[in-house]
């Protein structure tokens, strides 16, 4: 199997939470009641970030799947462009989700099935040129590098990004449909895992942290999980997503090379992390900033500024990213430095504050 870059920052939630519980409370000491402001933050993050974000991804995956069905039945250039546009929107929604990698994405390792990198282009070509069945049953036996967003991207856009509808064979169209169905099913699974009405859902485990949650014995553990997830995302983005391709000078390591969508995806991921911190997003609520804004407004402003700077500098990277790699654009290391500074700020100043939170 092709060596795959991990796109998931898996968090061992139960052991991590248990460790936090053991280190922050005494089995013989008094029971600590959940903190009111912690409860507000956890509930708002669930209701105003995780639930709507995963619902948005689910909707965009469904729209993309529908566009592929139309393309299969009528393979015109206009329908091909519609599918490409829908793919880009779906990718943006996914990157927004991926900003805070907890829940079903992390614990069930669903991300590798829809977001593996790199993909096996040579084996995709062999599959499309062959006679082996292409359906949901055969997909179950495929390696991860034949599945997901970037396998779709390769077939949908072509190796130089200029594929035309008449270049898509019936097997290629069937392959796109099978992969689109798979992404849609995974998106639905992720959304369902945050269903507030389902007993045992990740939503309930998160919101009920410190009050009967099977994953988080304390609210502090849940808040730290969120904080380390967004700081871990910064590390992954700076060092793997951007830094590694640039340092290697290899444009083939551009995560979305055929669509030219990479820089937009990087920025979407950072905006998602900013929403977790500020409580922004589709609907405004309380994010992690509520835990310190009243007690340390200067630090709150510093972290907000760190997010804004990182997003601005990433957005300034020339597209396509592969060209920026080849041209050795100085804007790339500038963006890496901004993300690294943000990560250091979160780890050195925000994490210690949350570690001192009640409960």
Secondary structure by P-SEA (a helix, b strand, c coil): cccccccccccccaaaaaaaaaaccccccccccccaaaaaaaaaaaaccaaaaaaaaaaaaaaaaaaaaaaaacccaaaaaaaaaaaaaaaaaaaaaacccccccccccccccccccccaaaaaaaaaaccccccaaaaaacccccccaaaaaaaacccccccccccccaaaaaaaaaaaaaaaaaaaaaaaaacccccccaaaaaaaccccccccccaaaaaaaaaaaaaaaaaaaaccccaaaaaaccccccccccccaaaaaaaaaaaaaaaaaaccccbbbbccccccccccaaaaaaaaaaaaaaaaaaaacccaaaaaaaaccaaaaaaaaaaaaaaaaaaacaaaaaaaccc
